[in-house]
Amino acid sequence: MSFNTHKASVAGVLITIGIVFGDIGTSPLYVFQAITSQGTNFNHDLIMGGLSSVIWTLILLATVKYIYFALNADNKGEGGIFALFALLKAKRIKWVIIPALVGCATLLADGFITPAISISSAVEGINNINPDFPVIPVVVGIIVALFSVQQFGTSAIGKAFGPVMLVWFIFLGYLGVINVAKNPTVLGAFNPYWAYNLIFNVEGGFWVLGAVFLCTTGAEALYSDLGHCGKHNIRISWGVMSSLLVLNYLGQSALCLQDGFALAPKQTVFYAMVPKDILPFAIGIATAATIIASQALITGVFTLMNEAIKLNLWTNLKVKYPSDHQGQIYIPFVNWVLMFGCLLVIAVFRKSSNMEATYGLAITIDMVMTSILLCYLLLLKYPKTRPFYLGIFAIFLTIEGIFLLSNLGKIVHGGWFTLILATSFFMILFLYYKAKQLRKSITEYISMKKVIPLLNAVRNDPGIQYEASNLVYPTRSNSPNKLDSTVYFSLFKKRPRKAGVYWFLHLDILSDPWGVHYTVNEVIDKHCYYVNLQLGFKEEHRIEYMMRKIHSKMIEKGELTGESVFESVRGKFDEPDYKFIVLNSRVAMDNKLTAFQSLCVKAYRFVKSTGLKPAEDFGLDKTNVMVEYIPISVTKQYEQEIIEDYEDYSKDKSTLKMNKSDRMEKG
């Protein structure tokens, strides 16, 4: 996707419809099914109250909060919970990490549930034609196929997303119109009194809000996909799409309020409003729409995790770029974890009606976190209008708080699953973050002025044997004037490492897909160099191959001799030997860690185990790589008194002499 898609245009609007509105656009498949207790309660006040709540939720939360306020709070064109975190982090506000991690954890939990419930809701429409048709194998097949094709990229099929979703929304509006025409009294639901009546006068009405909230579960995507489409395209398309959504909800309510209306076995409210002669088309277009919605969510999770990696909230994972656009990414580890999670949801809950209890709770929490961060950002950005923003967001947080309380009733019916997922994700993210803070408590870098004399001393020490002709250390230092403390430790604090040429290699990833560039800074003439290697984001990390090419070019220019330091093989081979030292830090055993700090360290190691191994990350031949573990101190060291136990040999000898003389006297 090019940058031009951010400009308001017909093409931009069409792409936006395909990317942004999948989740919120497929919610009519299950919202009124949940409101009516799986089609068993068609009480007039319940239907009108539920419809009124849906309408005003879409107006206040989706439209006012996200479309109006949130889209203006972008971080260099990017949106979402981590965009807010990055903006507030830049202002050195520490507490914002908590709502940011909670939001991330709940979105990840939602990634397990959305594809399962959306696709199941659509495919279950087949039971309206054949009640005995086995739906689960079809749903499982679609999900496995969906996640399997991610590795090949979705740019080709992505071009069809917009037109398919446009047909879907038009179809939703058509179904709404033909049903509202039969019972136009439902238009009275625009009066918020019916929502008030549901909460305070209808028995169990408060808990129905947990089902109502499902209508806005895709609202977060309106903000998080800002970087893909641009706010103008989102706002223009939302004006039309939201009208078609509301039309469909009006039509479902009109159908439910018809005299004598009842659902057939395995029928849903949505499919009951579809004329029988177009039911196969409805099932087909609904299934296509839910697949697109799931695809959008998968892409969103990829983007979320990629942002987490960039913000150092997760370890480096293998990231692939199926197209030449950096925003279109594929993360294998995340992809297969999501697929396993979706299949687990299907195995545990089996049908969409059972999954509804798991759905909504996580996103409610995420919306609350977004409101907190967004409100605080606006208060800082516009200090003169603080009372206005406090009042507006007090309303948003009150509404979301009510939805959160109503969703708590779902915990015993399946919400426990979402809660366990979100809590687990949060704890891992939080502990990893705290471990990174521990890691930062040590000195990160050492001036190269301190390193150079020691390198010269080691090089001139005849008592130290050469380790390699070329010793290469990948470094995090982005300057030739400083060196990682862990590299310093490896070079000097164990057995000093002696080499013909030392190389400190820093790797940068460019925003362009292709191209390899490098600069070489001399640290010690002909004996030590700092290399900054810049790779396009689609370039393979063949670091050893690239280092050898840099070395050859320096020989051609006369900057190096290229000779081996080992006399016995000097001149026998075209290229001298290389050795790459990749460092992993470990908390030293003599650190006095608390129980919580120990837990953080274990979480850190677990997260690191999910990421790339050092040799794979740098594209190195494993035969030339040494992975070394460096002890670091992150807390106070143990202080323990040691008492030497010894024998007083002089006393023993005098005693022995006395005993001998006593025996002689007695003799």
N, C-alpha and C positions, 0 to 999 in steps of 0.2 A: 504494500500500500504506500503510495507516495504522499508527500506532504500536502499536495493539492487537494486531497480528500478532506482537509480541514476547512477549506473554503466552502461557503454555502453554495450548493449547486444541486441540480437534479441527480447527477451521478453520486454526489456526496450523501444526499438524503437516502438514496436507494441502498448504498453500502451501509449506512447507519442503521437502517431498518433491519438489515440482515445480521448485523453484529450486536447491536445494543439491546434490542427489544425481544430477544428470543425467550428469556426466562419469564419476564412479566407478561409477555404476549401469549404464553401457553397456560397461564394460571386459570383461565376460565374452564379448563378441562376438569379441575378438581375443587375450586373454591366453593361453589354452591352445593356440591356433593358433601363437602365437609360441614357447611353451615346447616344443612338439613339433616345432620346425623346420618349420613349415608343414605339419604333419600327416604327417611322414615318420618320426618316432621315437617309438615307444610303449613304450619300455623301462620295466619295472616300477619300478625305483629312481628313474628320471627323473620319472615321473608322480607317485609318492608324495612324492618330495623337492620337486618343484615345487608340489604341492598344500599340503604342510606349510609351505613358505616363504610361499605366498600367505596362508594362514590366520594365521600369526604376524606377517606384515607388517601385515595389517589390524588385528590386536589391538594390537601395540606402537606402530606409527606413527599409523594412522588413529584408533584409539580412545584410547590412553593419551596420546599426544603432543598431538593436535589436539582431541579431544573433551574430555579432562580438563584438560590444562594450558593450551593455547592459548586456549580459549574464555573463560578467566578473565582473560586479558591483553587487555582491550579498551580502546580510547581513546574514551571517551564513547559506548559502545555499538557502535563500529565496530571491525572486525577487519581482518586482512591485513597484508602486509609494511610498508605505509606507516603503519598504525596503530602498529606497534612502533617504527618510525622516529620518528614524532611524539612518542611517549612518551619515548624516549631522547634525542631532540633537545632536549626541554624541560629535560633534566638537563645540557645543554651538553656532550654527548659527541660529539666531532667525527667519530671514525672510523666511526660507524654509517652514514654516508652510503654507504660502499662496499658493504656487504652489502645495503643497501636498494636501491641502483641495480642491483646484480647480480640481485636477486630480481625487480625490475620488468622488467628486460631479458629474463630467461628466461620470465616469464609472457607477455610480448608475443610471444616466439618460439613459445610453446605455442599462442597464439591463431591462428597461421598453420596449425598442424598438426591440432589437435583436431577442428574441423569436417570437415576433409578425410578423416581416418582413420575417424572415427566414422560418418559418413554413408556412406562407401564400404563399410565393413564390413557395414552393414545392407543396403544396396541389392544388394550382391554375392550376397545370399541368393537372388536371382532366378535365378542360375546353377544353383541346386540343382533348379530346375524346368525352365529352358531354358538349357543351357550356352552357347549361342551368342548370348544376348541381350546387346546392347551396353550396358554398365553406365555407362561414363563420361559419356555425354550426360545420363543421368538425374541423376547426382551433380552435374554442373555446373549443370543446371537448378534443382535443389533449392537449391544454394548461392547462385546468383544471386538466386533468389526470396527466400531467407531474408534476405539482406543488403538487398534492395530494399525489403522491408516495414518495415525498422527505422525509417525516417523517419516512418511513420504511427503508431508506437507499438505496443506489444504487450500493452497492458492487457486487451484483449478476449480474445485467444487465450490470454493468460497465465492466465486463470481455469480453463482446461482442462488446464494443465500438471500440476497436482497429481493429478487423477483419472487422467490418462493414465499418469503415472509410477507411480502406485500399481498400476494394472493390469499394467504392465511388471514391477514387482518381484514381484508375486504370480505372474505367469507364469514368472519366473526360478525362484522357489521350487518351483512345480509341476513344471517340467522337472527340477529337481534331485531331487525326491522320487521320481519315477517311475524315474529311472535309478539312484539309490542303492539302491532296493529290489531291483534286479537284482544288485547287487554291493556289499554293505554293508561289505566289508573296507576300503574307502577311509576309513572313519571312524577308522582307526588313524593317519591323517595328523595328527591333533591332537597326536601325540607329536612334539616338536621334533627327535627323533633323526633323522627322515627328512630334515629340512632340513640338519642337520649332515652326514648321509651324502651328500646331493647335492653339497655344496660340496667335501668332502674325498675322497670315494671314487668318485664317478661321473665318468667322463671328460668333460671340457668342462662339468661341472656348475656351476663358478663363473660361467661366461659366461651360463648359463641365467638367472642372477639378473637380468640385464638385461631379460629377458622377464617375469620374476616381478614386477618393479617396476611394470609397466604396470597391475597391479591396484589401485594406490594413487595413480594420477596425478590423480585428482579430490579427493584428501584436502585439498589446499590450499583448495579451495572451502568446506570445512567451517568454515574460519576466516575467509576473506575475505568470506563472505556473512553473517557474524554481524550486521552492521548491518541486513540486510534481514529477518531472521527471529527473532533472539534465541536465546540459548544454550539455553534450556529446550526450545524446540521442536526444535532441532537434536539435542539429546541424546536426547530421547524417541523421535524418528523414527529416529535412527541405530540404536538398540537393535533395532528390528524390521528395518530395511532391511539392516543388516549380516548378520543371521541368514539372510535370503533370499539375499543375495549368496554367502555361504559355502555354502549349500545347493546353489546352481547350480554352483559350482566343484567341489563333491563329486560332483555328477551328471556333469559333464564328465569328471572323472577316472575315475569308475566305468565310463563308456562306453569310454574309451580303454584300460582294462585288461581289457575283455571279450576272450575268445579269438577270434582271427582278425579282430579289428576293423581296418578300413582305410577311408580316405576315398575317395569317388568323385571323379572329375576335377572341379576347381573347387568342391569341397565344403569346408566348414570344420567344425571340431570342434563349434562351437556349434549350427549348423544340422543337424548329423548327429544330435543328441540330440532333435530335434523330430520328433514323429510326422508322417508324410507328409500325413495328412488335414488337419492344422492348419498346414501350412507357409506357405500364403499369409497367414494371420493373424499368424504369427510374423514374417514379413518386414514386414508392415504396422506392427505394434506396435513392432518394433525400429527401423524407419525413423523413426516418430514420436518414439520415445525419443531417438534420436540428434539429431534436429532440436531437441528441447527442450534436450538437453545442449549443443548448439552455441549455442542462444539464450542459455542461462545464461552460457556463456563469453564471448560477445559483450558481454552486459550487464556482466559482470565487468571486461572490458577497458575499457569506457566508464567505469566507476566508478574503475578504477585510474588512467586518464589524467586524469580530473577531479580526483582527489586530487593527482596530480603537478602540475597547474596551480595548485591552491590552495597547495601547498607551494613554489611558484616553481621547480619542477624542469622545467617546460615552459612554453612561451609560451601566451598566450591563444588558445584555439581557439573556433570557433563551437559553442556548446552549446545544444541545443534540449530542451524539456521537453514530451513528447507528452501527459502527464497533469498533474494538479495536485499530484502528489507529486514533491518535489525529488530524490528518489533515483532516479527513473525518467528517465534522460537519453538523449539521442541526440547523438553527435558525428560529423557527416558525414565529416570528414577521416579519422578513425580507422576508421569503418565501411568506406569504400571501400579504404583501405590493407589492412585485414584481408581483404576479399573478393579483392583482387588477390593477396594472399599465399596464400590457400587455393587459388585457381585455379592459381597457380604450382606449389604442392605437387602438385596432381593432374596437371599437365602434365609435371612432372619424374619422378614416381614411379608414376603411372597406376593402381596398385591398392593395397589396404590392406596386403597382405603386404609390399610394398616400403616402405611408409610406416612400418612398425613400427620399422625401424632408426633413423628420425629421431625417434621418440617416446620420451620417458622421460628422456633426457639432460638437457634443460633443466629439467624439473621436479625432478630429483634435486638439481641445483645450487640451485634455489630453496628446496627443503626444508632443505638444509644452511644456507643463509643465514637462514631463519626460525628454525632451532634455535639458531644463534649469538646472534641478537638476543633471542630469547625467554629463553634461558638467562641472558644478561647482565641482562635486565630483572628476572627473578626473583631473581637474586643481589643486586641493588640493593634490591629491594622487601622481601626477607625475609633479612636478613643473618644471623639466628640459625640458619637452616636451610641455609646455603650448602653444607655437605658433602653433604646429601641431594640438592639440585638438581644439584650437580656430578656426582654419581654417576649420576643418572637421565639427564642429558643427555650424559654420556660414552657411555652405552649407545645413545642415539638417534643421536649423531654417528658412532659406530662402525658401526651398521647402515647409516646413510645413506652413510657413506664406502665401505663394501663395495659398496653398490648403485652408487655413482658410478664406482668402479673397474670393475665389471662392465659398466657402460654405455659405458665408453671403447672397448670392443671394437666398438661400433656405428659409430664415427666413419668408418671406411673404407667401410662399407656404406650410408651415408646420414646418419649422425650429423653429418657435416661440414656438412650443410645447416643443421641446428639450431644448430650451433656458430657458423657464420658469422652467422646471424641474431642470436643472443643477443649475440655480441661486438660486432656493428655497433650494436645498440641501446644496449648499455652504453657504448660509446665516445662516442656522440652525447650521451647523458644526462650522462655524466661531464664531458665537455668543456664542455657548456652550463652545468653546475653551477660549474665552475671559472671560466668567463667571468663568471657572475653574482657570484662572489666578487671578481673583479677590479673589476667595476662598483661593488661595495659599498665598495671601498677609498677612494673619493672622498667628499667631504662631501655628504651627501644633501640636507640642508635648511639654510635660512638664516632667521634670526629676522625676523619681519615688521617689527620695530622698525628694522631696517637698511634694509628695502625702502621704507617709507613716505616718508622724506625724499627719496629718489631719485625716487619717483613724482611727488611734488609739484614737484621741480625740473624734471623733464622736462615736466610739464603746464604749467608757467609759463614755459618757454623758447620765445620767439617764433621762434627760428631753426629749430625742429623742426616739420615739417609733421605734421598729423594723419594717422594711418593708418586709423582707423575711428572711428565713433561709439561702438561697443561692441566691445571686444577681449576675447575669451574664451580662457582657457588651461585646458584640463583638467589637473588636478594630482593627484599621488599623496598629497599632504599631507592628513592626516585632521584637521588643526587649523587654525583661522584665524590662529594665532600663528606659523606657519612656512610657508615657501615652498620648492618644489623648487629646487635649485641650477641645474638646466637652464633653468627658467623665468626665474630671475634673470639668467642669462647672456643669454637671448634678449631680455629687456627692456632691458638696459642695456649689455652689453659689445660688441654690434654697433652698428648705427645705433639709437639709443634710440627706442623705440616710444611714440608719443604717441596717446592715445585720450581720448574724452569720458568713458567709464566703463570701468574694468578689472574683469573678472570672473575669479575663480579658482574653478574648478568641480571638486568632488570627487564621485565616483560610488560609491555603496554598493549592493550587491545583498542584498535581504532574503531570509529563509528562507520567507516566505509567497509564494504564487504571484502574487498580484495586489496592486495598490496603488502609488501614487506619492506620496511625501512629500518635503518639502524644508524646509531652514532657511537663512536668509540672515543672515550676520554682517557688520556694517559695518566696513570697514577704514579708509576715508576717506569722510566724509559726501558723498554724491551723486557720488562719483568712483571708489570701489573697494569691491568686495564679494566675500566668500567664500561660495560656495553649496555646501551639502551636499545632493545629490540622491539619494534612496533609492528604488530600484525593486524591485518584486516580481520574482522570478526568471523569470516568464513574460512580463513586460512588454517590449514592443519598446523598443529604445534610440533613441528619437526625441529626441535631446538638443537639437537646435536648436529644434524645436517647443516643447519644455518650457521652454527658456530664454526664448523669446519670451513664453510665458504668464506666467512669473515676472516678467519685465520689465513686462508690461502691468498686472499686479496691483500692482506697486510704484508705477506711475504713478497708478493709481486711488487709492492711499493717500497720494499726494502726496510720496512718498519720492524720486521722480525726475521730471524734466520730460519726458523722452522726446524731446527735440529733437536734430536732427542737428547735428553739429559743422561741417558744410559749409553755409555761408550760401546758396549758389546753389540748393540743393535743399531748404532748410529750409522745412517746412510744405507741401511739394509731395506728400509721401508719408505714408501713415498710420503706417508703422513705420520707424524709423531703420535704418541698415545695421549688419550684424554681420560680424565676421571671427573665425574660429576658428584658433588656432595650435596645431598638434599637433607635439610635439617627439620626435625620435629622436636618441639619443646615438650618437656615433661616436668611437672611440679616435683621439685626435689624432695627426697624422703624425709629430710630433716625440717621440712616446713610444718609449722603448727597449725593445721587446718581445723576449723570447726566442723561439726557434722553437716551444716548447710554448705560450706565450702567444698567438702568432700563430695557431696551430692552434685554440686555444680561441675566439678572436675569430671565426674562419671558421665554426666549429661553431655559435656563438651566432647568427650571421647566417643560417645555414641553418635553424636551428630557428625563428627569427623569421619566416622566409619562409613557413613552413607555417601560420602563425597569421593572425589577422585584421589587415587593413590598418586604420590609425588611423581613417579616415573611417567605415569599416564598423563598427568596434568601438563608436564613439560615435553611430552613426546620424546622421551629418552630411551635408548637401548638399555635394558635392565642389566646387561652384562657390564656396562660402564658406570653404573650408578651405585653409590653407597648411601643408604639412608641411615642417618646418625641421630640419636636422641640426645638432646641437650637439657641438662637440669636447670630449672629456673626457680628463683625464690619469689613467691607472691605474697607471703605472710612472714611473720616473725618466726625465726628458727627456734627449735627446741633448746632450752637451756637446762642442762642437767648436771649436777655435781657428780664427779667420778672419784671414788676413794680407792687408792692403791693398797691392796693387802700384801704385806711382805713379812719375811722372817728375820729376826735379829740373830744373825749367825754368830756374832761375837758373844752373845749371851749363851748360846748353845755350846760354844767351844769351852767357855769358862766352866760351865756346869759339868761338861764331860771330863775336864781335868780334875775337878773336885771329886767327882765320883771315883775316878781312877786312883787318886791318892788315898781316898777312904778305904778302898779295897786293899791297897798295899799295906796300910797300917794294920788292918784286921788280920792280914796274912802273917 
